[in-house]
Amino acid sequence: EAFAVGDVEPQVIPLIWGWLLVMVDEDDKGDCISYCHSDVGVGRDGHLKAAALYNCTPITGQKKSFPIIQDDSFGCDLEEVENLIDVEIDGFPSRSKMRNGRHQRSTSDWGYVGDLVEDDDKIGLYSYKVQSTITSRLANTMIQAKMVNNAKRPQHIVFDVQVPKGAFIDNFTMDINGITFTSNIREKAEARKMYSQAKAKGKAAGIVRSNALDMENFKTEVNVPPGMRIQFELHYQEMIRRKLSSYEHVISVKPGRLAKHMEVDVRIIEPQGIRYVHVPNSLGDHFDGITTISKGEKKAHVSFKPTMAQQRKCPTCSSTAVDGNFVVQYDVNRETTGGELEIFNGYFIHFFAPENLDPLPKNILFVIDVSGSMWGLKMKQTIEAMKAILSELRAADQFSLIDFNHNVRCWRDNLVSATPAQVEDAKKYIQAIHPNGGTNINEALLRATFILNEAQNLGMLDPNSVSMIVLVSDGDPTVGELKLTTIQKNVKQSMKDEFSLFCLGIGFDVDYDFLQRIATDNRGMAQRVFGNQETSAQMKNFYNQVSTPLLKKIQFNYPQESVSDVTQSSFHNYFGGSEIVVAGKVDTENLQHLESIVTATAANAELVMETLRDVEELDGFMKKDKYADPDFTKKLWAYLTVNQMMAERNTAPTAALKRNITKSILQMSLDHHIVTPFTAMLIENAEKDEIMLADQPKDPRRGCCPGTLGLTPNAPNNNKGIPAWANVTAVPVSFMPEQRSPPVSSLSINRVDNDPHFIIHLPKSQKNICFNINSEPGKILNLVSDPGTGVVVNGQLVGAKKTQNKKLSTYFGKIGFYFKNKGLKVEITTETITLKDGSSSITLTWSDTGHIIRKQLLISVKKESNVTISVGEEMSFMVLLHRVWKNHPVNVDFLGIYIPPENQLSPAAHGLIGQFASEPEVFIHQQRPGQAPEKPQATMEVKGNKLTVTGGLQKDYRTDRVLGTDVQCWFVHNSGKGFIDGHYKDYLVPHLYSFLKKP
């Protein structure tokens, strides 16, 4: 009987087309497995033909063939074959044809099919082509094989490809001698009913889909008459996930025989810009130098086209060396910490992968299965991996080890710091493990959660740290609590919201579905690895994905009136080298810009990152590129939504909720034409009376619904410094930048700008006094030095590229702020804004818009404009960025600083600006004409000095950073001599955070 793989155990894999192959696990060889089989072949008219039914017979790991019912004679006369030959364009059919009233297409359009290399079976592979286009991480892949049976007898032709797990198959076509079978997606029960009706008439067959480790097999086998041609074409789509700082697109290329035309063609279109493209030699040294890569700013093209001679294993071999995975690795440019918003065709995609952040400390418990089934290679590889992993722990991390079989043992009963001595002792403990006994997963996980809970209750955990449990196991529980749902419930109840569980399943005996559910339920992820020589490397690779937590409690916010159907927007952790992706629908008709605000906790601060994008920004780029998928935003949204719903279904607490989620998944699958666990693909001829069925594989050891891993829908909301629509409650209004920033319309402010011009505002006398400082590049000037409040502001000078009028202009290229009482330092350059807290730091660029909050200090960055630093209600500072045009022959980028006189500095404050916190008495009189009418002169009396000053205009660049706003002031000559205390050289300091030493 032809049936779907989803109805059977994984060790039984039927190949419906003409053969029945039963693969039996070694432990099951004694079992008797029997099935009835109805063989299906193809007559000379291209139609499916049913064979006679055979009695059920026991099969034990054997491959048995079935005779084919012949339709008259299988011979094809020469005239008919010649009529089938037509013109091919670039290896693809030139046009569709109608012949004898049937929809006919590609097999008659191949062109000359001679010179094919055939194995003993006389089956020739005319072409094997893979075409994949990646548009903003969405990969659409097509695998096409054109084959011909040149034997004098009917033969089975197999199309066997591997599709990445997590990919959605969305189309499959088969062309048999010009008769085309096309696919459509139906609800599974409906599809099976239609399939059963066709099967009863002998007009149906199945397609086998089975699971491997990282891939899913898609296999069909067709009995083809002599001289007949057949073309298979499979399409699937997937989102390329970022791991370990790279996107990796893996394409299985296993043609099985030499191909006259062989090609793998990959195109990458990334609006963010492509940082690099790399193609490792994954198919072996045999193909070294054959792959070509061309890369532009936002597009790349990878081509692999080995000739038939290059495909051969050896010069005289008739077998192919093309047998493995073709891998393309790349990464994109990232200019903003807040992520990249891409908006197109009514959908938005938000890619978030910040870099240059200090890691959060980890509290990590390794829970290692040492039961008898781990004996041998598995244990050896696990020990090797664990020793390497322990060596990578950071000094700020805390850890412990638990090993378990039927008993549970702890290396340490509490968390210990990852000092070299402790790490070395843990390695010795691991090395001495000898596996034996049963598997008590429940008690082991509860012991781990107890240790973490105790540490938290005793105040041993850094509030900014990330706590996690890493479980390594190769089997089901055999001791203690055996019911998986009870174990899942127990662990969920004992885990705090701040803890995560990551599960690593070794081999195929482990119940991966259970590991996946329990990990997803506790804000983690699961992965399965081989139990072989590669286990150690795979374990280390898995650990590396979670070893560097950079952010926690990440929340994405969008204006509710403008967006809808947003995918998961709260995440427990963000790990270095990965990427968070959020998608949704957006009302582009009534919206010009879309704003997003991301809040998160970093190693030493709270982050609030803003991103603003024009909803039409991508339109021109997308419409000009003929390879870009115009539906990429819609498909990515659907991909994320379906995966999210499948993950939610796995952890649904009630049957009613699970049914509702199932209905939603089904509707999404039908709307977007993708095969999921609740749909099936029907492949039909034009008359719809000949049917093939492709079901989603169902592996009880894997679970029907893998979903999206490592995500949590209920991460705490910690929004700070963001609009009301983002549900702000965590931060007092006094810390909002718009409340503490100096009013940009006010001119009553102290400022240093340009080369550098000082403007001191004296509130009591309502006068502005100006002076310049002419010093050397590299020198550091003290602006504010207040031992009373512990605040220092210094500026380092940078020179112009060359002199003008025998004078080298200088500007502030770097400004440092030191808040001694808080232990915080802020360094602002023309490239970055960095907050330092002890040994940790966090950096934003001028491409960002966002906030950093740490110890009541708020840093607000406005993209390519200004930075505001606020310290509660007491004081604030603004730094302006001045950009000159690229490759300017003279000028350089520089900074200006604006300090309100209302800042609550102490009476001890000094510095070029700080000394005026205590306003001196200034008397200006004897105004008289100057050398120019617009520059009058006057006498100024201040600090016991009589100075000649000149009236004029200076610039305030807060409202207009190009032209500035005119400010009336009296200019003091000779670098402010007489107005400032002492000489300007008295204000030079050795370091960016030095206090000024008074003479």
HUWOPE-V425451 format. One record per pair of residues at least 12 apart in sequence whose C-alpha atoms are under 7 Angstrom apart, sorted by the first residue. I is the first residue (numbers start at 1). J is the second residue. D is the distance in whole Angstrom. If there is no record, write none. Layout:
# HUWOPE-V425451
i = (I I)
j = (J J)
d = (D D)
This chain:
# HUWOPE-V425451
i = (1 1 1 1 2 2 2 2 2 3 4 4 5 5 5 6 6 6 6 10 11 11 11 12 14 15 16 16 16 16 17 17 17 17 17 17 17 18 18 18 18 18 18 18 19 19 19 20 20 21 21 22 22 22 23 24 29 32 32 32 33 33 33 34 34 34 34 35 35 36 36 36 37 37 38 38 38 38 39 39 40 41 41 41 41 42 42 42 43 43 44 44 46 46 46 48 48 49 49 50 50 51 51 74 74 74 75 76 76 84 85 85 85 85 86 86 86 86 87 87 87 88 88 88 93 93 93 93 94 102 103 103 103 104 104 104 105 105 105 106 106 107 107 107 107 107 107 107 108 108 113 116 117 119 121 122 122 122 123 123 123 123 124 124 124 124 125 125 125 125 125 125 125 126 126 126 126 126 127 127 127 127 127 127 128 128 128 128 128 128 128 128 129 129 129 129 129 129 130 130 130 130 130 130 131 131 131 131 132 132 132 133 133 133 134 134 134 135 135 135 135 135 135 136 136 137 137 138 138 138 138 138 139 139 139 139 140 140 140 141 141 141 142 142 142 142 143 143 143 144 144 144 145 145 145 146 146 146 147 147 147 148 148 148 148 149 149 149 149 149 150 150 151 151 152 153 153 154 154 154 154 155 155 155 156 156 156 156 157 157 157 157 158 158 158 159 159 159 159 160 160 160 160 161 161 161 162 162 162 162 162 163 163 163 164 164 164 165 165 165 166 167 167 167 168 168 168 168 168 169 169 169 169 169 170 170 170 170 170 171 171 171 171 172 172 172 173 173 173 174 174 174 175 175 175 176 176 176 177 177 177 180 181 181 181 181 182 182 182 183 183 183 183 184 184 184 185 185 185 185 185 185 185 185 186 186 186 186 187 187 187 188 188 188 191 191 195 195 198 198 198 203 203 204 204 204 205 205 205 206 206 206 207 207 207 207 207 208 208 209 209 210 239 242 242 242 243 243 243 244 244 244 245 245 246 246 246 247 247 247 248 248 248 248 249 249 249 250 250 250 250 251 251 251 252 252 252 253 253 253 253 253 254 254 254 256 257 257 258 258 258 258 259 260 262 262 263 263 264 264 264 265 265 265 266 266 266 267 267 267 268 268 268 269 269 269 269 270 270 271 272 272 272 273 273 273 273 274 274 274 274 274 274 275 275 275 276 276 277 277 278 278 278 279 279 279 280 282 282 282 283 283 283 283 283 290 290 291 291 292 335 336 336 336 337 337 337 338 338 338 338 338 338 339 339 339 339 340 341 343 343 344 344 344 346 346 346 346 347 347 347 347 347 348 348 348 348 348 349 349 349 349 349 350 350 350 351 351 351 351 352 352 352 353 353 353 356 357 357 357 358 358 358 358 358 359 359 359 359 360 360 360 360 360 360 360 361 361 361 361 362 362 362 362 362 363 363 363 363 363 363 364 364 364 364 364 364 365 365 365 365 365 365 365 366 366 366 366 366 366 367 367 367 367 367 367 368 368 368 368 368 368 369 369 369 369 369 370 370 370 370 370 371 371 371 371 371 371 371 372 372 372 372 374 374 375 377 378 378 381 381 382 383 383 384 385 385 385 385 387 389 390 391 393 394 395 395 397 397 398 398 398 398 399 399 399 399 400 400 400 400 404 404 404 405 405 405 405 405 406 406 406 406 406 407 408 414 438 438 439 439 439 440 440 440 440 441 442 442 445 446 449 449 464 467 467 467 468 468 468 469 469 469 470 470 470 471 471 471 472 472 472 473 473 473 474 474 474 474 474 475 475 475 476 476 488 492 500 500 500 501 501 501 501 502 502 502 502 503 503 503 503 503 504 504 504 505 505 505 506 506 506 506 507 507 507 507 510 511 511 512 512 513 513 513 517 517 520 520 520 521 523 523 523 523 524 524 524 525 525 545 546 548 548 549 549 549 549 550 550 550 550 550 551 551 551 551 551 552 552 552 552 552 552 553 553 553 553 553 553 553 553 553 554 554 554 554 554 554 554 555 555 555 555 555 555 555 556 556 556 556 556 557 557 557 557 558 558 558 558 559 560 562 562 563 563 563 563 564 564 564 565 565 566 566 566 567 567 567 567 567 568 568 569 570 570 570 570 571 571 571 571 572 572 572 583 584 588 592 592 593 593 593 593 594 594 594 594 595 595 595 596 596 596 597 597 597 598 599 599 599 604 604 604 604 605 605 605 606 606 606 607 607 607 608 608 608 608 608 609 609 609 610 610 611 642 643 643 644 644 645 645 646 646 646 647 647 647 647 649 650 666 666 675 676 677 677 677 680 680 680 680 681 681 681 682 718 721 734 734 735 735 737 740 740 741 741 742 744 744 748 749 749 749 749 749 750 750 750 750 751 751 751 752 752 752 753 753 753 754 754 755 755 755 756 756 756 756 757 757 758 758 758 759 762 768 768 768 769 769 769 770 770 770 770 771 771 771 771 771 772 772 773 774 777 777 777 777 778 778 778 779 779 779 780 780 780 780 780 780 780 780 781 781 781 781 781 781 782 782 782 782 782 782 782 782 783 783 783 783 784 784 784 784 784 784 785 785 785 785 785 785 786 786 786 786 786 787 787 788 788 789 789 790 790 790 791 791 791 792 792 792 792 792 793 793 793 794 794 794 794 794 795 795 795 795 796 796 796 796 797 797 797 797 798 798 798 798 799 800 800 800 801 801 801 801 802 811 812 812 812 813 813 813 813 814 814 815 815 815 816 816 816 817 818 822 823 823 824 824 825 830 830 830 830 831 831 832 832 832 833 846 846 847 847 848 848 848 849 849 849 850 856 856 857 857 857 858 858 864 865 865 866 866 866 866 867 867 874 874 875 875 876 876 877 877 878 878 878 879 879 879 879 880 880 880 881 881 881 882 882 882 901 905 911 912 912 920 921 922 922 922 923 923 923 924 924 924 924 925 925 925 926 926 927 934 935 935 935 936 936 937 937 937 938 942 945 949 949 949 949 950 950 951 951 951 952 952 952 953 953 953 953 954 954 954 954 955)
j = (35 36 37 38 16 37 38 205 206 206 206 695 208 209 697 695 696 697 698 699 23 24 25 24 208 208 39 205 206 207 39 40 205 220 221 222 223 39 40 41 66 221 222 223 64 65 66 63 64 62 63 61 62 63 61 61 60 58 59 60 58 59 60 56 57 58 59 56 57 54 55 56 53 54 50 51 52 53 51 66 205 68 222 223 224 223 224 225 71 225 74 225 176 177 179 203 690 202 203 202 203 68 69 154 225 226 226 226 227 108 108 109 110 111 108 109 110 111 109 110 111 109 110 111 105 106 109 110 109 179 179 180 686 178 179 180 178 179 180 175 178 175 176 177 178 229 230 231 177 178 126 260 258 318 151 149 150 151 148 149 150 151 147 148 149 150 146 147 148 257 258 259 260 146 147 259 260 261 145 146 259 260 261 262 144 145 146 255 259 261 262 263 143 144 145 262 263 264 142 143 144 263 264 265 143 264 265 266 265 266 267 266 267 268 267 268 269 268 269 270 628 629 632 269 270 239 240 238 239 240 632 636 237 238 239 240 236 237 238 235 236 237 233 234 235 236 233 234 235 232 233 234 231 232 233 230 231 232 229 230 231 227 228 229 230 224 226 227 228 229 226 227 226 227 226 225 226 223 224 225 226 223 224 225 221 222 223 224 221 222 223 224 220 221 222 219 220 221 232 217 218 219 220 217 218 219 215 216 217 218 252 215 216 217 214 215 216 214 215 216 238 236 237 238 236 237 238 674 675 235 236 237 674 675 235 236 673 674 675 183 234 235 236 233 234 235 232 233 234 231 232 233 230 231 232 229 230 231 228 229 230 685 683 684 685 686 683 684 685 681 682 683 684 681 682 683 670 673 674 675 679 680 681 682 670 679 680 681 678 679 680 678 679 680 680 682 691 693 689 690 691 690 691 690 691 692 691 692 693 692 693 694 219 220 692 693 694 220 694 696 697 697 636 577 578 579 545 577 578 545 577 578 577 578 329 330 331 329 330 331 327 328 329 330 327 328 329 325 326 327 328 325 326 327 324 325 326 322 323 324 325 326 322 323 324 320 319 320 308 311 319 320 308 308 305 306 304 305 303 304 305 302 303 304 301 302 303 300 301 302 299 300 301 298 299 300 628 298 299 298 298 332 333 297 298 332 333 297 298 299 331 332 333 331 332 333 330 331 329 330 328 329 330 327 328 329 327 325 326 327 322 323 324 325 326 304 306 303 304 304 847 845 847 848 354 844 848 352 598 609 610 611 848 351 352 353 354 352 613 615 618 618 619 633 585 586 587 588 584 585 586 633 634 583 584 585 586 633 581 582 583 584 633 581 582 583 579 580 581 582 579 580 581 578 579 580 843 550 842 843 550 603 840 841 842 548 549 550 603 464 465 466 549 550 602 603 396 397 465 466 397 398 465 466 467 397 398 399 466 467 468 398 399 400 467 468 469 399 400 401 448 468 469 470 400 401 402 469 470 471 401 402 403 470 471 472 402 403 404 471 472 473 403 404 405 472 473 403 404 405 435 436 404 405 435 436 437 438 439 435 436 437 438 435 474 435 532 531 532 535 536 536 430 431 536 536 537 539 540 427 540 423 423 418 418 418 419 417 418 415 416 417 418 415 416 417 418 412 414 415 416 439 440 444 436 437 438 439 440 437 438 439 440 479 440 444 451 478 479 477 478 479 477 478 479 480 477 481 487 491 491 494 495 603 498 499 500 499 500 501 500 501 502 501 502 503 502 503 504 503 504 505 504 505 506 505 506 507 509 510 509 510 511 510 511 518 522 522 523 524 519 522 523 524 519 524 525 526 515 519 525 526 527 526 527 528 527 528 529 528 529 530 531 528 529 530 531 701 701 702 701 702 701 702 703 650 651 709 710 711 651 572 710 711 712 709 710 711 709 710 575 575 575 576 573 574 575 576 574 575 576 602 603 573 574 600 601 602 572 573 574 600 601 602 571 572 573 600 601 715 716 717 718 570 571 572 573 598 599 600 569 570 571 598 599 600 717 569 570 597 598 599 596 597 598 726 595 596 597 726 725 725 586 587 584 585 586 587 584 585 586 584 585 583 584 585 582 583 584 640 641 582 713 582 712 713 714 715 711 712 713 715 711 712 715 637 637 615 614 615 612 613 614 615 612 613 614 615 611 612 613 610 611 612 609 610 611 610 718 719 720 837 840 841 854 852 853 854 852 853 854 851 852 853 720 721 850 851 852 849 850 851 849 850 849 665 707 708 707 708 661 665 705 706 707 705 706 707 708 661 705 678 679 696 696 696 704 705 693 694 695 696 693 694 695 694 730 736 872 873 858 872 860 870 876 868 876 900 958 959 761 761 898 899 900 901 898 899 900 901 897 898 899 896 897 898 895 896 897 811 896 809 810 811 772 773 810 811 771 772 770 771 772 771 919 968 969 970 969 970 971 969 970 971 972 971 972 973 975 976 975 976 975 975 797 798 799 810 796 797 798 796 797 988 794 795 796 797 988 989 990 992 794 795 796 987 988 989 794 795 911 912 987 988 989 996 911 912 913 914 909 910 911 912 913 914 909 910 911 914 995 996 905 906 908 909 910 908 909 906 908 905 906 819 820 821 818 819 820 817 818 819 993 995 816 817 818 815 816 817 992 993 812 814 815 816 812 813 814 815 810 811 812 813 810 811 812 813 811 890 891 892 889 890 891 892 890 894 894 895 896 829 830 894 895 828 829 827 828 829 828 992 993 993 993 855 837 838 836 837 837 881 893 894 895 845 846 844 845 846 845 863 864 863 864 861 862 863 861 862 863 862 871 872 870 871 872 870 871 881 880 881 878 879 880 881 879 880 903 904 903 904 899 903 898 899 897 898 899 895 896 897 898 895 896 897 894 895 896 894 895 961 917 917 987 980 987 943 942 940 941 942 940 941 942 938 939 940 941 938 939 940 938 939 939 952 950 951 952 950 951 949 950 951 950 979 978 970 971 972 973 970 971 969 970 971 968 969 970 966 967 968 969 966 967 968 969 967)
d = (7 5 4 6 6 6 7 6 6 7 7 6 6 7 6 7 7 5 4 6 6 5 6 6 7 6 7 6 6 7 6 6 7 7 5 5 7 5 6 7 6 7 7 6 7 5 6 6 6 7 5 6 7 7 5 5 6 6 6 6 6 6 7 6 5 5 6 5 7 6 6 5 6 6 7 6 7 5 5 7 7 7 6 4 7 6 6 7 6 7 6 6 6 6 6 6 7 7 7 5 7 6 5 7 6 6 6 7 6 5 5 6 7 6 6 4 6 5 5 6 5 5 5 5 7 5 5 7 6 7 6 6 6 4 5 6 5 7 7 7 6 6 7 5 5 6 6 6 7 6 7 6 6 7 7 6 5 5 6 5 6 7 6 5 6 7 6 5 7 7 7 5 7 5 6 6 5 6 6 5 5 6 4 6 6 5 7 7 6 6 5 7 6 5 7 6 5 6 6 5 6 6 5 6 7 6 5 6 6 5 6 6 5 6 6 5 6 6 5 6 6 6 6 6 5 6 5 6 5 6 6 7 6 5 6 7 6 5 7 6 5 6 7 6 4 7 6 5 7 6 4 7 6 5 7 6 4 7 6 5 6 7 6 4 6 7 5 5 6 7 6 5 6 7 5 6 5 6 5 4 5 5 5 6 6 5 4 6 6 5 6 7 6 4 6 6 5 6 7 7 6 4 6 6 5 6 6 5 5 6 6 5 5 6 6 4 6 6 5 6 7 6 6 4 5 5 6 6 6 6 4 6 6 6 6 5 6 5 6 6 6 5 7 6 4 6 6 5 7 6 5 6 6 5 7 6 5 7 6 5 6 6 6 5 4 7 5 5 6 6 5 4 6 6 5 7 6 6 7 7 7 6 5 6 7 6 6 6 6 5 6 6 4 5 6 7 6 7 7 7 6 5 6 6 5 6 7 5 7 5 5 6 6 5 7 6 5 6 7 7 5 6 7 7 5 6 7 6 5 6 4 6 4 6 6 6 5 5 5 6 7 6 4 7 6 5 6 6 6 5 7 5 5 6 6 4 6 7 6 6 6 6 6 5 6 7 6 5 7 7 6 5 6 6 6 6 6 5 6 5 7 6 5 6 6 5 6 6 5 6 5 5 6 6 5 7 6 5 6 6 7 6 6 5 4 6 5 6 5 7 6 4 6 5 5 5 5 6 6 4 6 5 6 6 5 6 6 6 6 7 7 7 6 6 6 6 7 6 5 7 6 7 5 5 5 7 6 7 7 5 6 6 6 5 4 6 7 7 7 6 7 6 7 6 6 5 6 6 6 4 5 6 6 6 6 6 6 6 7 6 4 7 6 6 5 6 7 6 5 7 6 5 6 7 5 6 6 6 5 7 6 6 6 6 6 6 6 5 6 7 5 7 6 5 7 5 5 5 5 6 5 6 6 5 6 6 5 6 6 4 6 6 5 7 6 5 6 6 5 6 7 7 5 6 7 5 6 6 5 6 6 5 6 6 5 6 6 5 6 6 5 7 6 5 6 6 5 6 6 5 5 6 7 4 5 5 5 5 6 5 4 5 7 6 7 5 7 6 7 6 5 6 6 6 6 5 7 6 6 6 7 6 7 6 6 5 6 6 6 6 5 4 6 5 6 7 7 6 7 5 7 7 7 6 7 6 5 5 6 6 5 5 5 6 7 6 6 6 6 5 5 6 6 6 5 6 6 6 6 7 6 6 6 6 7 5 6 5 5 6 6 5 6 6 5 6 6 5 6 6 5 6 7 5 6 5 5 6 6 5 5 4 7 6 6 6 7 5 5 5 5 6 7 5 6 5 5 6 6 6 7 5 6 6 5 6 6 5 6 6 5 6 6 7 6 5 5 7 5 7 5 5 6 4 5 6 7 6 6 7 6 7 6 6 5 7 4 7 5 4 7 6 5 5 7 6 4 6 6 6 6 6 7 6 5 6 5 5 6 4 6 6 5 7 6 5 6 5 6 6 6 7 7 6 5 6 7 7 6 4 6 5 6 6 5 6 6 5 6 6 5 7 6 5 6 5 6 5 7 7 6 7 6 6 7 6 4 6 6 5 6 5 6 6 4 7 6 6 6 7 6 7 6 6 7 6 6 5 6 6 7 6 7 6 5 5 6 6 6 6 6 5 4 5 6 5 6 6 6 4 7 6 5 7 5 4 6 6 7 5 7 6 7 7 7 6 5 4 5 5 6 6 5 6 6 7 5 5 6 6 4 6 5 5 6 6 4 5 6 6 6 7 5 7 5 7 6 4 6 6 7 6 7 7 6 5 6 7 7 6 5 7 6 5 6 6 6 5 6 7 7 6 6 6 7 6 7 7 6 6 6 6 7 6 5 6 6 5 6 6 6 4 6 6 5 7 7 4 6 6 7 6 5 5 6 6 7 5 6 5 5 5 6 7 7 7 5 6 5 5 6 6 6 5 6 6 5 6 6 5 5 7 5 7 5 5 5 6 6 5 6 6 6 7 7 5 4 6 6 6 7 7 6 5 6 6 5 6 4 7 5 6 5 6 6 7 5 5 5 6 7 6 5 7 6 4 6 5 5 6 6 6 7 7 6 4 6 7 7 5 6 7 6 6 5 6 6 5 6 6 5 7 7 6 6 5 7 6 5 7 6 7 6 6 4 6 6 6 5 6 6 5 5 6 6 5 6 5 6 6 5 6 7 5 6 7 6 6 6 5 7 6 6 5 6 6 4 6 5 7 6 6 6 7 6 7 6 7 6 5 7 7 6 6 7 6 6 6 4 6 6 5 5 5 6 7 7 5 5 5 5 7 6 6 6 5 7 5 7 7 6 6 7 5 4 6 5 7 6 5 4 6 7 7 6 5 6 5 7 7 6 4 6 6 5 6 6 5 7 5 6 7 7 7 7 7 7 7 6 7 6 5 6 5 7 7 6 4 6 6 5 7 5 6 7 7 6 5 5 6 5 6 4 6 6 7 6 6 5 5 7 5 5 6 5 6 6 6 6 6 5 5 6 6 5 7 7 6)
